[in-house]
Amino acid sequence: MRFIFLRLPSLITRTLFYLAVFLSPVLGVWVASSLVAYINGPKLLTVFSGILLFPLVPILWEMRGRKKGKQPSILTWGDRITLRTLALNLVFLTLLLALRPQTSFLALSTRGDWFLDGMQGPQVELARRGLFTAARGLEGLYLRFHDNPFDQYADTTQVRPQQTPQPNPIGQTGQGKGWPWTDVGLHPAVVNMPASAETSIASVAQYIASQEKDPMLRVKALHDYVADRIAYDAPNYFAGIYPPQDAETVFQRRVAVCAGYAKLLEALGQAIGEEIVYVTGDSRSSTSDLEGQSHAWNAAKINGQWYLIDATWNSGYVDRASGFTKAYKTDYLFPPPEVMGITHFPQEESFQLMAQSITRGEFLRQPMMRARFFAEGMKLVTPMRSQTDIHQTAVIQLQNPNQRWLLSSYALKGSAQAERCSDSPTQGPQITCSLPTSGTYEVSLFSGNEQYGDFAHVGQVEFNRR
């Protein structure tokens, strides 16, 4: 009994202490090495940081203390090295997480398993899951510094989905009503709308309701109106300045960023009793990094089922050189949740509309393929991660049952100058891209109906050439 009350607590304390001493440098090196992998830095930097944290700096610290001729300590040499190792690593981790909280989370969530690259097997997958579960523990810190400016327009009392919809399976051809939409343009009610019907949000919605009785096509018509009549506010988007995005302001100005598109669609639905709600979260596109950027879109309940809509992305595209280019499409009109979930991550988990929701880390690790990639029947085989290390040649393998023509290009991350991977289009199943020098590259895919026709962007993957 004396052992239990006197010795056992001491033994537990010492065990926890030495465990902390052991784990702190391991955690420090893990975070540092994941950051190095994420930014495509030299791996020797990881080794060097590990040597510095343990044991080089603690030993140098001890030697410096001896040179100063300090009085003998009751602690042994090993005790002092242990305490100094713990102190150094705790300071290192604290500073790293304090100065780079978001980047640390992103690095651990996407590249925290870098040392398992190329390894397979049950034990490897178990270790990988453990690493990403540990990385998820930093999500709260990430969110504290992650502000979405479009949350201010959200209605905290709005309804939340209670069931998962059952839209068309991925790759199933639509029949003029449902995703993927084939050979479908703007709804006739939008094309032929008289000026007298566009005097207010309510008059627009009521006109559309009078022209279309089918619930799904009626919501499509509301979406079409927003996607067609509103221009994207590219100058303010790139400047990071967002004028008021409420529905009435957007309706009058006819220009908006994503929040304005989503609020106007919500208001049109409310005017005729359609359940269309405003959703905020993050999205990933060709103009964003792997982490994505703040975004807003919609969810609609039609015939008892929930569907997802992004009128902003269906209105056209944006780049710094030319600003906004109008180009109506239906890629993000009622796509399957699994397709939407590759590029859109809602703040409210229920708006994933998936039977099995995904974590933010899982979202970030997915290659950034567009909805059109799946609508055209294609499936990515490799790589299965948003960022992959290579030595020289980037390889993308895919299934292309509809024999779409494919082009690919590469560009150094952050550069507007892109080069073709090959001169001629291909139909796969493998695309190779020789990357000229070390660096992080974005390899983009484009798809077309004809070998020498028009091609549309369908996705991109990051490659780190070592």
ChimeraX attribute file (.defattr): number of C-alpha atoms within 10 A of each C-alpha:
attribute: neighborCount
match mode: 1-to-1
recipient: residues
	/A:1	7
	/A:2	7
	/A:3	9
	/A:4	10
	/A:5	9
	/A:6	10
	/A:7	11
	/A:8	13
	/A:9	12
	/A:10	13
	/A:11	12
	/A:12	10
	/A:13	11
	/A:14	12
	/A:15	12
	/A:16	12
	/A:17	15
	/A:18	14
	/A:19	11
	/A:20	15
	/A:21	19
	/A:22	15
	/A:23	14
	/A:24	23
	/A:25	25
	/A:26	16
	/A:27	15
	/A:28	23
	/A:29	23
	/A:30	20
	/A:31	23
	/A:32	24
	/A:33	27
	/A:34	27
	/A:35	23
	/A:36	19
	/A:37	26
	/A:38	24
	/A:39	14
	/A:40	17
	/A:41	18
	/A:42	12
	/A:43	13
	/A:44	11
	/A:45	13
	/A:46	21
	/A:47	13
	/A:48	13
	/A:49	16
	/A:50	19
	/A:51	14
	/A:52	16
	/A:53	23
	/A:54	23
	/A:55	15
	/A:56	14
	/A:57	16
	/A:58	21
	/A:59	19
	/A:60	13
	/A:61	14
	/A:62	14
	/A:63	11
	/A:64	12
	/A:65	12
	/A:66	12
	/A:67	8
	/A:68	8
	/A:69	8
	/A:70	9
	/A:71	8
	/A:72	8
	/A:73	8
	/A:74	8
	/A:75	10
	/A:76	10
	/A:77	11
	/A:78	9
	/A:79	11
	/A:80	17
	/A:81	20
	/A:82	19
	/A:83	15
	/A:84	21
	/A:85	23
	/A:86	23
	/A:87	15
	/A:88	19
	/A:89	21
	/A:90	18
	/A:91	13
	/A:92	18
	/A:93	18
	/A:94	14
	/A:95	12
	/A:96	16
	/A:97	18
	/A:98	12
	/A:99	11
	/A:100	15
	/A:101	21
	/A:102	20
	/A:103	17
	/A:104	24
	/A:105	27
	/A:106	26
	/A:107	24
	/A:108	27
	/A:109	27
	/A:110	27
	/A:111	27
	/A:112	25
	/A:113	21
	/A:114	19
	/A:115	13
	/A:116	13
	/A:117	11
	/A:118	6
	/A:119	9
	/A:120	9
	/A:121	7
	/A:122	8
	/A:123	10
	/A:124	14
	/A:125	13
	/A:126	10
	/A:127	13
	/A:128	17
	/A:129	13
	/A:130	13
	/A:131	17
	/A:132	18
	/A:133	15
	/A:134	14
	/A:135	20
	/A:136	20
	/A:137	11
	/A:138	18
	/A:139	19
	/A:140	13
	/A:141	16
	/A:142	19
	/A:143	13
	/A:144	10
	/A:145	11
	/A:146	13
	/A:147	12
	/A:148	16
	/A:149	14
	/A:150	19
	/A:151	18
	/A:152	11
	/A:153	19
	/A:154	15
	/A:155	11
	/A:156	9
	/A:157	6
	/A:158	11
	/A:159	10
	/A:160	14
	/A:161	19
	/A:162	11
	/A:163	14
	/A:164	17
	/A:165	19
	/A:166	14
	/A:167	16
	/A:168	15
	/A:169	12
	/A:170	20
	/A:171	17
	/A:172	16
	/A:173	17
	/A:174	15
	/A:175	12
	/A:176	13
	/A:177	15
	/A:178	19
	/A:179	23
	/A:180	29
	/A:181	21
	/A:182	15
	/A:183	9
	/A:184	13
	/A:185	13
	/A:186	18
	/A:187	19
	/A:188	13
	/A:189	20
	/A:190	20
	/A:191	13
	/A:192	9
	/A:193	15
	/A:194	12
	/A:195	8
	/A:196	10
	/A:197	15
	/A:198	14
	/A:199	12
	/A:200	14
	/A:201	20
	/A:202	17
	/A:203	16
	/A:204	23
	/A:205	26
	/A:206	16
	/A:207	18
	/A:208	24
	/A:209	23
	/A:210	10
	/A:211	15
	/A:212	17
	/A:213	10
	/A:214	11
	/A:215	14
	/A:216	17
	/A:217	16
	/A:218	22
	/A:219	26
	/A:220	22
	/A:221	23
	/A:222	25
	/A:223	30
	/A:224	26
	/A:225	25
	/A:226	26
	/A:227	26
	/A:228	21
	/A:229	15
	/A:230	23
	/A:231	21
	/A:232	26
	/A:233	20
	/A:234	20
	/A:235	13
	/A:236	13
	/A:237	17
	/A:238	13
	/A:239	8
	/A:240	10
	/A:241	11
	/A:242	17
	/A:243	15
	/A:244	14
	/A:245	22
	/A:246	17
	/A:247	21
	/A:248	16
	/A:249	15
	/A:250	22
	/A:251	22
	/A:252	12
	/A:253	10
	/A:254	17
	/A:255	18
	/A:256	27
	/A:257	24
	/A:258	21
	/A:259	30
	/A:260	31
	/A:261	33
	/A:262	31
	/A:263	27
	/A:264	27
	/A:265	30
	/A:266	24
	/A:267	23
	/A:268	27
	/A:269	24
	/A:270	16
	/A:271	16
	/A:272	16
	/A:273	11
	/A:274	20
	/A:275	18
	/A:276	26
	/A:277	24
	/A:278	23
	/A:279	28
	/A:280	26
	/A:281	21
	/A:282	18
	/A:283	23
	/A:284	23
	/A:285	18
	/A:286	19
	/A:287	13
	/A:288	12
	/A:289	13
	/A:290	22
	/A:291	21
	/A:292	19
	/A:293	17
	/A:294	22
	/A:295	24
	/A:296	29
	/A:297	28
	/A:298	24
	/A:299	24
	/A:300	23
	/A:301	18
	/A:302	16
	/A:303	8
	/A:304	9
	/A:305	15
	/A:306	23
	/A:307	25
	/A:308	24
	/A:309	27
	/A:310	27
	/A:311	31
	/A:312	28
	/A:313	22
	/A:314	21
	/A:315	25
	/A:316	17
	/A:317	18
	/A:318	18
	/A:319	13
	/A:320	12
	/A:321	7
	/A:322	9
	/A:323	15
	/A:324	17
	/A:325	14
	/A:326	17
	/A:327	12
	/A:328	18
	/A:329	20
	/A:330	28
	/A:331	22
	/A:332	23
	/A:333	26
	/A:334	25
	/A:335	27
	/A:336	25
	/A:337	23
	/A:338	19
	/A:339	19
	/A:340	22
	/A:341	21
	/A:342	20
	/A:343	20
	/A:344	25
	/A:345	25
	/A:346	20
	/A:347	16
	/A:348	12
	/A:349	15
	/A:350	15
	/A:351	25
	/A:352	23
	/A:353	25
	/A:354	17
	/A:355	13
	/A:356	9
	/A:357	16
	/A:358	14
	/A:359	14
	/A:360	17
	/A:361	20
	/A:362	15
	/A:363	24
	/A:364	22
	/A:365	19
	/A:366	19
	/A:367	23
	/A:368	23
	/A:369	24
	/A:370	22
	/A:371	24
	/A:372	22
	/A:373	22
	/A:374	21
	/A:375	23
	/A:376	23
	/A:377	18
	/A:378	19
	/A:379	17
	/A:380	16
	/A:381	12
	/A:382	12
	/A:383	18
	/A:384	14
	/A:385	17
	/A:386	19
	/A:387	24
	/A:388	22
	/A:389	17
	/A:390	14
	/A:391	13
	/A:392	16
	/A:393	13
	/A:394	23
	/A:395	15
	/A:396	20
	/A:397	16
	/A:398	16
	/A:399	15
	/A:400	20
	/A:401	13
	/A:402	11
	/A:403	17
	/A:404	20
	/A:405	21
	/A:406	24
	/A:407	24
	/A:408	25
	/A:409	18
	/A:410	24
	/A:411	20
	/A:412	20
	/A:413	17
	/A:414	12
	/A:415	10
	/A:416	11
	/A:417	9
	/A:418	16
	/A:419	15
	/A:420	15
	/A:421	21
	/A:422	14
	/A:423	10
	/A:424	12
	/A:425	20
	/A:426	17
	/A:427	18
	/A:428	18
	/A:429	15
	/A:430	14
	/A:431	19
	/A:432	15
	/A:433	18
	/A:434	15
	/A:435	23
	/A:436	9
	/A:437	12
	/A:438	15
	/A:439	16
	/A:440	23
	/A:441	25
	/A:442	20
	/A:443	26
	/A:444	22
	/A:445	23
	/A:446	19
	/A:447	24
	/A:448	19
	/A:449	15
	/A:450	13
	/A:451	16
	/A:452	10
	/A:453	9
	/A:454	11
	/A:455	17
	/A:456	14
	/A:457	18
	/A:458	22
	/A:459	20
	/A:460	22
	/A:461	23
	/A:462	25
	/A:463	28
	/A:464	24
	/A:465	20
	/A:466	16
